Amino acid sequence: MIVEIISPDKIIYNGSCKIVQLPGVDGSFEILNNHAPLISILDKGQIRILDEKDHELFFPVKGGVIEVLNNTVKILAE
């Protein structure tokens, strides 16, 4: 699946991955390939991405919104 993390200033990450773990307002959750469509609010915490080469990437966020649709994950983060 394709993941984009966008801040107000720039695109922080854009690439393929296997897993995205996110800090939701009701607890952490993860997105896998072929996930159902979703829109959710993020809390302060850390986004964890496991890319196609099994490298872990971490991005701190103060909050934001996530949209999942057709194996594309768009994260608007603060």
Residue pairs with C-beta under 8 A, 6 or more apart in sequence:
1 16
1 17
1 18
1 20
1 31
1 32
1 33
1 34
1 35
1 71
1 72
1 73
2 14
2 15
2 16
2 71
2 72
2 73
3 13
3 14
3 15
3 16
3 17
3 20
3 49
3 72
3 73
3 75
4 11
4 13
4 14
4 72
4 73
4 74
4 75
5 11
5 12
5 13
5 14
5 47
5 59
5 75
5 77
6 12
6 74
6 75
6 76
6 77
7 77
7 78
8 78
12 59
12 77
13 49
13 57
13 59
15 51
16 51
16 52
17 49
17 50
17 51
17 52
18 32
18 33
18 50
18 51
18 52
18 54
19 30
19 31
19 32
19 48
19 49
19 50
20 30
20 31
20 47
20 48
20 49
20 50
20 73
21 28
21 29
21 30
21 47
21 48
21 49
22 28
22 29
22 30
22 31
22 40
22 42
22 45
22 47
22 66
22 75
23 42
23 43
23 44
23 45
23 46
23 47
23 61
24 40
24 41
24 42
24 43
25 40
25 41
25 42
25 43
28 45
29 40
31 38
31 66
31 68
31 73
33 71
34 71
35 68
35 71
36 68
37 68
37 69
38 66
38 67
38 68
39 65
39 66
39 67
39 68
40 65
40 66
41 63
41 64
41 65
41 66
42 61
42 63
42 64
42 65
42 66
42 75
42 77
43 63
44 61
44 62
44 63
45 60
45 61
46 58
46 59
46 60
46 61
47 58
47 59
47 60
47 61
47 75
47 77
48 56
48 57
48 58
49 56
49 57
49 58
49 59
50 56
50 57
51 57
59 77
61 75
61 77
61 78
62 77
62 78
63 77
63 78
64 75
64 76
64 77
64 78
65 75
65 76
66 73
66 74
66 75
66 76
67 73
67 74
